[in-house]
Amino acid sequence: MPAKLLSFSLVQGLALNDVAIVKIDAVNPAGLDAHSEATLAGKVAVVNLPDFQAMPQTEGMHAYEQWQALVTKLATYKPALLLLIDRAHPAGNAGGSGRLVDPDNSKETTAAMLRITVHSPQAIQALDALGADGGAARVKINLAAPHERDVKLRNVIGLLRGSDPVLKNTYVMVTAHYDHLGVKGGAIYNGANDDGSGTVSVMEIAAALAGMKQRPARSIVFMTVFGEELGLLGSRYYGRHPVFPIKQTVADVNLEQVGRTDSSEGPQLNNASMTGFDFSDIGPVFQRAGKLTGIKVYKNEANSDFYFNKSDNQALADQGVPAHTLCVAYEYPDYHAPGDHWEKVDYANMAKVDRMVALGVLMIANDPVAPKWNAANANTTPYVEAMKKQAAQ
C-alpha cells in the first residue's frame, strides 16, 4: 500500500519534508513505554492533548503532572516535532497567541522539543483516519521560524521597614500573584479568586500594617508577582534575583484563593488552610492568630501537602525560606474557568481571614526567633538543605 502524504498549510519557513508520523497514547503510560529514541527520533509524534479544564481540580492537577512527565520523557526521544491534537477548542487560541520564555532558562525552555497544536476539525479528522499508530503516513510541514520579542513584566514590591535596630534587616514576605489566564477562545478569564483575592489582600494588609503607630520589629515585604499561571515565573525570577537578601528572609506567606467560600468540599466559613502545614513551625503561628481572630487554621489532610508546590511559595522554599500558601478553598466551581467572577467572592469572610493573616505576619515579624523547617518531615529535606546552604554563605 502506498504511503499517504498529508500537507498542512502553514506559514512558509522551516520545512519538514516527508517525515513519518507516530501516534502515541498519552492516557496509557504503556503507550510511550513502547517507544524509544530509535522509534521516534526525527519523526512527528502525534498526541491528543487532554482537556484538563474539564476535569475536577485535583484530578486535573494530577493529570497535568502526568502529562508534563510524559512530554519530558518524550523529548528525550528526540522527535522532530510534537503535534498536539486539541479536540476541546476547535476555534483555537486555547493556549493564547504565544508563551513567555524565561530569559534565564531560554535555551532549556525552547530547545527541548518543537510543538504545534492542531485545532482544525478537518486536520484532526485526517489524522484520525490514519489509524491507531499512524500507519505508513508521512507529513510535510512548512513552519515559520520562531519569533521572539521582549516584553517587560514586573514583580510589584512594597516595603514596611522594621523598627528593631537589628531585626529590621530581616524580612517577612507576604505575596500573591496578579496574573490569570487572560482571554481564551473569546472568553475573559478574570480570576477573581485566583488570584485577585490574594492580590487585593496583600494590598489591604499592607495598608493596615503601615498605618500602625508601632512598626513591627522585622521588615515586611509585600510583593505581587507575575506569571504564576505560566510556571511560577515571577516568583522564581525573584528567587534568583532577590531584592532583599534571601539569607535574611525568614518567611514567606503566600495568599491564594482566599476569597471564595463555596468549596467543592462544602462551605468554608471562618477557616483557612495552609499548604505543607507541618513542613515548618509557621502553621502553629497562624493557628494562634486564628484563635485570636475567630478563624480556624487547619491542615487539610487531602490537599495540604499535594498543593505545596503548586503556587509561588515553592520558589522561596527552593531557596531555603520557610514558605507556605494560605487559602480558603482549594477547589471550587469554575476554577480556571470564565465564571470566576468578583460577585462570587465572600468579602466579609475574606476580611476576617485577612485580619488573621495580618496578625500572624506580625507575630512572625516581632518574634526574635525566626521560623524553621521541620527537619523531621522527610518532605522538607531539600528545603532544609537549601536553608543550611544559605546560612553558610
PLY file of the C-alpha trace (Angstrom):
ply
format ascii 1.0
element vertex 393
property float x
property float y
property float z
element edge 392
property int vertex1
property int vertex2
end_header
0.00 0.00 0.00
1.48 3.40 -0.96
2.26 5.83 1.87
-0.13 8.74 2.39
1.26 12.30 2.37
-0.55 14.90 4.47
0.24 18.57 3.89
-0.69 21.24 6.45
-0.92 24.79 5.12
1.21 26.88 7.45
3.40 29.93 7.05
6.37 29.29 4.79
9.69 28.87 6.54
11.49 25.98 8.17
10.39 22.75 6.43
9.95 19.14 7.46
9.59 17.06 4.31
8.28 13.52 4.02
8.57 12.74 7.74
6.97 9.70 9.34
4.05 10.07 11.77
3.87 8.11 15.02
0.75 8.26 17.18
1.20 7.98 20.95
-1.50 7.27 23.53
-0.95 9.90 26.23
-3.59 8.38 28.52
-1.96 4.96 28.66
1.60 5.19 30.09
2.49 1.98 28.25
1.83 3.86 25.03
5.11 5.73 25.42
6.93 2.84 27.06
6.69 1.01 23.75
8.88 3.67 22.12
12.45 4.86 22.33
14.81 7.19 20.52
15.18 4.52 17.86
11.46 4.64 17.04
10.80 8.38 17.46
13.95 10.36 16.61
13.37 12.65 13.66
9.68 11.74 13.37
6.43 13.58 14.08
4.87 12.41 17.36
1.09 12.87 17.43
-0.51 13.09 20.89
-4.03 14.01 21.99
-3.97 17.00 24.34
-6.02 16.21 27.46
-8.77 18.69 28.39
-7.50 19.48 31.87
-10.08 22.22 32.43
-12.95 19.77 32.06
-11.61 17.66 34.93
-12.24 18.24 38.64
-9.46 20.43 40.00
-7.40 17.83 41.87
-7.85 15.27 39.10
-6.79 17.90 36.57
-3.70 18.72 38.62
-2.68 15.06 38.77
-3.38 14.63 35.06
-1.32 17.71 34.23
1.64 16.44 36.27
1.46 13.10 34.46
1.21 14.93 31.14
4.27 17.04 31.91
6.22 13.92 32.85
5.18 12.25 29.60
6.22 15.24 27.49
9.55 15.48 29.32
10.25 11.82 28.65
9.08 12.14 25.06
11.55 14.98 24.47
14.44 12.64 25.32
13.48 10.51 22.30
14.23 13.50 20.02
11.19 13.66 17.73
11.38 16.32 15.04
8.00 17.69 16.10
5.29 17.14 18.69
1.86 17.53 17.08
-0.72 18.18 19.83
-4.34 17.42 18.94
-6.69 19.79 20.78
-10.24 18.47 20.40
-11.70 20.69 23.11
-11.07 24.04 21.42
-11.94 23.84 17.72
-11.77 27.64 17.45
-8.15 27.61 18.56
-6.41 30.02 20.93
-6.71 27.62 23.85
-3.22 28.49 24.98
-3.13 32.10 23.81
-1.16 33.59 20.97
2.23 32.84 22.45
4.06 31.92 25.61
6.56 33.53 27.93
10.14 32.32 27.80
12.20 32.88 30.92
15.41 34.59 29.71
17.39 32.84 32.43
16.30 29.46 31.07
15.57 30.24 27.42
17.78 27.50 25.98
16.28 24.89 28.28
12.75 26.07 27.50
12.93 26.40 23.73
15.33 23.67 22.72
13.54 20.73 24.30
11.00 19.99 21.56
9.23 21.83 18.76
5.45 21.76 19.20
2.39 22.62 17.13
-1.17 22.49 18.45
-3.80 21.43 15.90
-7.35 22.74 16.42
-8.79 22.32 12.93
-11.55 19.66 12.85
-10.60 18.84 9.25
-6.96 18.25 10.14
-7.93 16.20 13.20
-10.29 14.12 11.07
-7.48 13.43 8.60
-5.15 12.36 11.38
-7.81 10.13 12.93
-8.24 8.38 9.58
-4.63 7.19 9.75
-5.43 4.52 12.33
-4.14 3.82 15.79
-0.41 4.13 15.13
-0.22 6.46 12.13
0.44 3.61 9.72
2.62 4.44 6.72
1.59 8.10 6.60
4.16 10.81 6.01
3.83 14.52 6.72
5.15 17.67 5.09
5.10 20.83 7.19
6.22 24.33 6.33
6.72 26.16 9.60
7.63 29.77 10.27
10.79 30.37 12.25
10.05 31.22 15.89
9.56 34.92 16.51
10.63 36.31 19.86
10.02 39.79 21.19
10.92 41.32 24.50
8.14 42.01 26.98
8.56 43.76 30.29
6.83 42.17 33.27
7.08 43.31 36.86
7.02 41.99 40.36
5.48 44.84 42.36
7.12 45.33 45.75
6.41 47.47 48.78
8.47 47.58 51.99
7.39 48.31 55.55
10.70 48.94 57.29
11.01 47.34 60.73
11.72 49.20 63.96
14.28 46.98 65.70
17.88 48.10 65.08
18.95 44.54 64.23
15.79 42.71 63.15
14.82 45.44 60.68
17.45 43.93 58.39
15.49 40.68 58.25
12.35 40.23 56.20
8.94 38.58 56.28
7.32 38.33 52.85
3.60 38.48 52.03
2.99 37.52 48.41
0.31 36.78 45.80
0.19 36.53 42.01
-1.67 39.11 39.93
-1.84 37.20 36.64
-4.54 34.82 35.45
-5.35 33.11 32.15
-6.33 36.17 30.11
-8.56 35.72 27.06
-9.01 32.25 25.58
-11.45 31.21 22.91
-13.09 34.63 23.09
-13.85 34.32 26.83
-12.33 36.54 29.52
-10.85 34.65 32.45
-10.98 37.24 35.23
-9.63 35.06 38.05
-11.41 36.94 40.83
-10.50 34.28 43.38
-7.38 33.02 41.60
-5.75 35.26 42.43
-7.48 38.62 42.54
-8.45 37.78 46.12
-4.82 37.24 47.11
-3.63 40.38 45.34
-6.13 42.72 47.00
-5.48 41.00 50.34
-1.77 41.79 50.10
-2.64 45.42 49.39
-5.16 45.69 52.25
-2.84 44.01 54.77
-0.01 46.31 53.69
-2.19 49.38 54.17
-3.38 48.21 57.60
0.09 47.39 58.95
1.60 50.57 57.52
-0.99 52.55 59.48
0.05 51.14 62.86
1.73 53.54 65.29
4.29 50.93 66.34
6.05 49.27 63.43
6.98 45.58 63.67
10.49 44.57 64.65
11.34 42.91 61.35
10.74 44.47 57.96
7.78 43.20 55.95
7.94 42.87 52.17
4.65 42.96 50.26
5.02 41.59 46.75
2.64 40.71 43.94
4.20 38.63 41.18
3.62 37.90 37.51
3.45 34.60 35.68
2.33 32.15 38.36
-0.08 30.51 35.94
2.76 30.04 33.45
5.09 28.20 35.81
5.77 30.46 38.83
7.82 32.70 36.54
7.71 35.86 38.65
8.45 34.25 42.00
11.17 32.04 40.53
12.75 35.12 38.97
12.70 36.81 42.38
14.27 33.71 43.94
17.20 34.03 41.53
17.35 37.84 41.67
16.15 38.82 45.15
15.69 42.47 46.03
16.23 41.65 49.70
18.83 39.04 50.72
17.43 35.52 50.80
19.70 34.75 53.75
17.91 37.45 55.74
14.40 36.50 54.59
12.81 34.49 57.40
9.40 33.55 55.94
7.01 33.89 53.01
3.23 33.83 53.48
1.67 33.45 50.04
-2.05 34.18 49.62
-4.03 32.22 47.03
-7.78 31.76 46.64
-8.76 33.41 49.90
-11.99 34.98 48.62
-14.49 32.27 47.78
-16.07 30.04 50.39
-18.06 27.77 48.02
-15.51 24.99 48.14
-16.10 21.65 46.45
-15.61 20.20 49.95
-18.51 22.24 51.31
-18.85 25.82 52.60
-15.63 27.15 54.12
-16.57 29.88 56.58
-14.29 31.30 59.26
-11.44 28.98 58.42
-8.31 28.78 56.33
-5.79 26.10 55.44
-2.10 26.18 54.66
-0.10 24.11 52.20
2.64 21.97 53.71
1.08 22.74 57.07
3.55 20.72 59.14
6.59 21.39 56.94
7.66 24.23 59.27
6.64 25.93 62.51
4.72 28.67 60.69
1.43 26.72 60.78
1.10 26.88 64.59
1.78 30.64 64.50
-1.25 31.15 62.29
-3.30 28.78 64.41
-2.66 31.08 67.38
-3.51 34.10 65.27
-6.69 32.34 64.18
-7.81 31.68 67.74
-7.48 35.40 68.48
-9.45 36.46 65.39
-12.11 33.76 65.15
-10.59 31.88 62.20
-9.84 28.16 62.39
-6.47 27.48 60.73
-6.02 23.79 59.98
-4.27 21.21 57.86
-6.41 19.91 55.02
-5.31 16.28 55.01
-6.30 15.68 51.39
-4.80 18.82 49.86
-2.24 20.48 52.13
0.85 18.54 51.04
-0.33 17.98 47.45
-0.69 21.71 46.74
2.54 22.80 48.43
4.47 23.04 45.15
1.58 24.48 43.13
1.96 28.17 43.98
4.56 30.89 44.46
5.66 29.78 47.92
7.56 26.97 46.17
10.04 29.38 44.59
11.00 30.77 48.01
11.04 27.32 49.62
13.53 26.20 46.97
15.82 28.96 48.26
15.51 27.67 51.83
12.94 30.19 53.07
10.10 28.68 55.16
7.23 29.45 52.79
3.61 28.35 52.57
0.45 29.25 50.70
-2.63 30.10 52.74
-6.03 29.56 51.13
-9.71 29.14 51.97
-10.93 26.85 49.18
-8.51 24.54 47.38
-11.20 23.55 44.89
-14.36 25.39 43.87
-16.74 25.64 40.90
-15.34 27.30 37.77
-11.72 27.08 38.90
-9.67 28.26 35.90
-12.92 28.97 34.08
-14.56 32.21 32.89
-17.11 32.04 35.71
-14.65 33.02 38.46
-16.24 36.47 38.84
-15.98 39.11 41.57
-19.56 38.69 42.79
-18.80 35.12 43.92
-16.23 36.33 46.45
-17.34 36.30 50.10
-15.92 39.69 51.05
-16.94 39.57 54.70
-15.20 36.24 55.21
-12.15 37.40 53.25
-11.84 40.43 55.54
-11.80 38.13 58.58
-9.15 35.91 57.01
-7.04 38.96 56.14
-7.17 40.14 59.77
-5.91 36.73 60.85
-3.13 36.82 58.24
-2.08 40.30 59.31
-1.84 39.20 62.95
0.10 36.05 62.05
2.56 38.08 59.97
3.02 40.48 62.88
3.70 37.56 65.23
6.48 36.33 62.96
7.82 39.84 62.43
8.00 40.55 66.18
9.48 37.19 67.20
13.28 37.32 67.56
13.37 33.59 66.75
12.99 33.03 63.02
10.78 30.21 61.67
12.43 26.89 60.87
11.68 23.95 58.62
10.56 20.75 60.33
13.59 18.59 59.64
11.76 15.52 60.98
9.41 15.66 57.99
11.01 13.88 55.04
9.25 16.22 52.60
11.34 19.14 53.81
14.79 17.65 53.14
15.62 19.79 50.07
14.40 22.94 51.83
16.37 22.20 54.99
19.48 21.71 52.87
18.81 24.96 50.97
18.43 26.82 54.27
21.74 25.40 55.52
23.40 26.46 52.29
22.10 30.00 52.67
23.26 30.15 56.29
26.74 29.04 55.28
27.18 31.78 52.70
0 1
1 2
2 3
3 4
4 5
5 6
6 7
7 8
8 9
9 10
10 11
11 12
12 13
13 14
14 15
15 16
16 17
17 18
18 19
19 20
20 21
21 22
22 23
23 24
24 25
25 26
26 27
27 28
28 29
29 30
30 31
31 32
32 33
33 34
34 35
35 36
36 37
37 38
38 39
39 40
40 41
41 42
42 43
43 44
44 45
45 46
46 47
47 48
48 49
49 50
50 51
51 52
52 53
53 54
54 55
55 56
56 57
57 58
58 59
59 60
60 61
61 62
62 63
63 64
64 65
65 66
66 67
67 68
68 69
69 70
70 71
71 72
72 73
73 74
74 75
75 76
76 77
77 78
78 79
79 80
80 81
81 82
82 83
83 84
84 85
85 86
86 87
87 88
88 89
89 90
90 91
91 92
92 93
93 94
94 95
95 96
96 97
97 98
98 99
99 100
100 101
101 102
102 103
103 104
104 105
105 106
106 107
107 108
108 109
109 110
110 111
111 112
112 113
113 114
114 115
115 116
116 117
117 118
118 119
119 120
120 121
121 122
122 123
123 124
124 125
125 126
126 127
127 128
128 129
129 130
130 131
131 132
132 133
133 134
134 135
135 136
136 137
137 138
138 139
139 140
140 141
141 142
142 143
143 144
144 145
145 146
146 147
147 148
148 149
149 150
150 151
151 152
152 153
153 154
154 155
155 156
156 157
157 158
158 159
159 160
160 161
161 162
162 163
163 164
164 165
165 166
166 167
167 168
168 169
169 170
170 171
171 172
172 173
173 174
174 175
175 176
176 177
177 178
178 179
179 180
180 181
181 182
182 183
183 184
184 185
185 186
186 187
187 188
188 189
189 190
190 191
191 192
192 193
193 194
194 195
195 196
196 197
197 198
198 199
199 200
200 201
201 202
202 203
203 204
204 205
205 206
206 207
207 208
208 209
209 210
210 211
211 212
212 213
213 214
214 215
215 216
216 217
217 218
218 219
219 220
220 221
221 222
222 223
223 224
224 225
225 226
226 227
227 228
228 229
229 230
230 231
231 232
232 233
233 234
234 235
235 236
236 237
237 238
238 239
239 240
240 241
241 242
242 243
243 244
244 245
245 246
246 247
247 248
248 249
249 250
250 251
251 252
252 253
253 254
254 255
255 256
256 257
257 258
258 259
259 260
260 261
261 262
262 263
263 264
264 265
265 266
266 267
267 268
268 269
269 270
270 271
271 272
272 273
273 274
274 275
275 276
276 277
277 278
278 279
279 280
280 281
281 282
282 283
283 284
284 285
285 286
286 287
287 288
288 289
289 290
290 291
291 292
292 293
293 294
294 295
295 296
296 297
297 298
298 299
299 300
300 301
301 302
302 303
303 304
304 305
305 306
306 307
307 308
308 309
309 310
310 311
311 312
312 313
313 314
314 315
315 316
316 317
317 318
318 319
319 320
320 321
321 322
322 323
323 324
324 325
325 326
326 327
327 328
328 329
329 330
330 331
331 332
332 333
333 334
334 335
335 336
336 337
337 338
338 339
339 340
340 341
341 342
342 343
343 344
344 345
345 346
346 347
347 348
348 349
349 350
350 351
351 352
352 353
353 354
354 355
355 356
356 357
357 358
358 359
359 360
360 361
361 362
362 363
363 364
364 365
365 366
366 367
367 368
368 369
369 370
370 371
371 372
372 373
373 374
374 375
375 376
376 377
377 378
378 379
379 380
380 381
381 382
382 383
383 384
384 385
385 386
386 387
387 388
388 389
389 390
390 391
391 392
